Amino acid sequence: MAGEPVASIMAALGRSRRWVFKWLSRYRPRSAEWARSRSRAPTVVANKTAAEVEALVLKVRARLDADP
């Protein structure tokens, strides 16, 4: 695909211009890892429930399941 117009690459792959340029910027011919998917999930969850609260909720839920 070297030297091909971006429009023809977009049409052949059924992708947007933005997608083509995103993958083009990631391309590293000497690295086998360049095409690996990258997670979009955040590395830190700001409003995560505290472990103590989670344990308490699970305990109450188990008690309710045992005796509805």
Secondary structure, 3 states (H helix, E strand, C coil): CCCCCHHHHHHHHCCCHHHHHHHHHHCCCCCCCCCCCCCCCCCCCCCCCCHHHHHHHHHHHHHHHHCC
